């Protein structure tokens, strides 16, 4: 009998995945080396500030991979993945808040500062357990996973897809944003959770911890990428593409399409949650703005720019767009949205398959003329 | 299940103890049996007291003018449409009206739609792989591996439908006729007992039609599949048909060999009285 985990090993035998992992791990090693081995004044030295910035990009890249899994391969255009990212982030934030202990401004041993400020005398029930790392990390997966499970169950069971699904995912993240803005919710209102001190006993302000978080994010991206590749390269991945292109036909072949959609949606939401959990300690804050509908749309733009249904395109798109955002908002803060919009229009017109499509063309002009995974040749594109 | 069975008489197996996926029972002859089926949409009776029996291994052609209820009949058999009354049995054991679409499909009723819908982004080989009868739940699908047996089965069907050369090409590049054959191949992968084929030669060239006729006649037979073909093209029906059923206004107008049917005055009247194009076709 064959082992039931061989599907997870399949991506390691693919040349493209080997190449991706090679480049990613080499980049992680290079950044680490340039940060540690070179003195601060050296022109090639990578400052800890930059390391943290890159760590943030990598967490966005993992989020983009999660979105590409549902959009590129399943045809579900989720405009609410920011909600899953933020929920993972809040779960991590709650753990970090409990780690502060009595070092907060008000010195309360249990209650976070904002609760003391609101005159609460005890922790709400849903904050219990977040002082334990294992529980908090479990919640990083379970909170977005359960939301996706309930939301997806209702949506897919009713066969809501296409534009309608996109709209209700927007509504979902908008509703959560409004809810988290309320002080009574117990998540710090519009200030969110911040002023973190340490993670698993490591001081969050130390250079070593920041480098460690960057590396952890890079490894999480590698693992998330391999997981998504394994799903996509399995028979389930082909059922997913079949669902994307001809849902009724797939159902007629005997596949319970709504269960496959739900499975992939939940996996994707959990990956987004992990990305959020890695993002929060690096930027030092989580607040309801992560739930904003605009952010969720932006994620989709990264994937579209990078190239849909390639996974690596999502990584490239997320990193490039966010790098451009850092540069632009530094030089001309007001021009960023125009630049993003212009970039999107240009890529849509000139590079319909995104940056990944351009790369594939460079490598192999003939084959990329018609890629099997290419959603732009599918009839569902318009409706998705 | 075995626990329940042990409680009951050993010689007797009650119907409710037989799993729904058990093989179809054709000991009594017919594989498909429709009795007094009526369905109406907004008062219009699309199917009106329809009675139809298909024997195991038979190749049956169903013809009829537009609106005769041919597609609705297919919808009822495959569970897409529920009739207002009547009964539909698959063999003598399975009541199709009590089952949903995926269950009916996995029981062994395969349907080819009028418009070919293959998965264009996937290769011909992958299309057949997805169609194969297998455990189609999530985890078995995720961990599924290509076994030698699976590969052989796919290769066998590729030969039957004549697409061996194109197996690694995306289905999107196939011609219209090739897509139709791939669809039939996808049906065969499910090892169906009954094939419902809706207008297989619409839009095909002369050679493609001949090839399709060979394919369909080769499929039907005792111990193989039973095939029901709905078709407008009279020349094509004449070339493959053993028994022809003429539907008109939701019920059977005539049944018999092609010669008997085409000389039946009622049939002539319906076809002449209807669209003249129909008669020419």
Boltz contact constraints between the chains, C-beta under 6 A:
constraints:
  - contact:
      token1: [A, 2]
      token2: [B, 145]
      max_distance: 6.0
  - contact:
      token1: [A, 4]
      token2: [B, 143]
      max_distance: 6.0
  - contact:
      token1: [A, 7]
      token2: [B, 142]
      max_distance: 6.0
  - contact:
      token1: [A, 7]
      token2: [B, 143]
      max_distance: 6.0
  - contact:
      token1: [A, 234]
      token2: [B, 142]
      max_distance: 6.0
  - contact:
      token1: [A, 235]
      token2: [B, 141]
      max_distance: 6.0
  - contact:
      token1: [A, 235]
      token2: [B, 144]
      max_distance: 6.0
  - contact:
      token1: [A, 236]
      token2: [B, 141]
      max_distance: 6.0
  - contact:
      token1: [A, 236]
      token2: [B, 142]
      max_distance: 6.0
  - contact:
      token1: [A, 238]
      token2: [B, 122]
      max_distance: 6.0
  - contact:
      token1: [A, 238]
      token2: [B, 126]
      max_distance: 6.0
  - contact:
      token1: [A, 238]
      token2: [B, 130]
      max_distance: 6.0
  - contact:
      token1: [A, 239]
      token2: [B, 141]
      max_distance: 6.0
  - contact:
      token1: [A, 241]
      token2: [B, 121]
      max_distance: 6.0
  - contact:
      token1: [A, 242]
      token2: [B, 119]
      max_distance: 6.0
  - contact:
      token1: [A, 242]
      token2: [B, 130]
      max_distance: 6.0
  - contact:
      token1: [A, 245]
      token2: [B, 119]
      max_distance: 6.0
  - contact:
      token1: [A, 245]
      token2: [B, 121]
      max_distance: 6.0
  - contact:
      token1: [A, 246]
      token2: [B, 117]
      max_distance: 6.0
  - contact:
      token1: [A, 249]
      token2: [B, 117]
      max_distance: 6.0
  - contact:
      token1: [A, 253]
      token2: [B, 131]
      max_distance: 6.0
  - contact:
      token1: [A, 254]
      token2: [B, 102]
      max_distance: 6.0
  - contact:
      token1: [A, 254]
      token2: [B, 105]
      max_distance: 6.0
  - contact:
      token1: [A, 254]
      token2: [B, 106]
      max_distance: 6.0
  - contact:
      token1: [A, 254]
      token2: [B, 136]
      max_distance: 6.0
  - contact:
      token1: [A, 255]
      token2: [B, 136]
      max_distance: 6.0
  - contact:
      token1: [A, 259]
      token2: [B, 138]
      max_distance: 6.0
  - contact:
      token1: [A, 263]
      token2: [B, 138]
      max_distance: 6.0
  - contact:
      token1: [A, 372]
      token2: [B, 121]
      max_distance: 6.0
  - contact:
      token1: [A, 372]
      token2: [B, 170]
      max_distance: 6.0
  - contact:
      token1: [A, 377]
      token2: [B, 172]
      max_distance: 6.0
  - contact:
      token1: [A, 378]
      token2: [B, 121]
      max_distance: 6.0
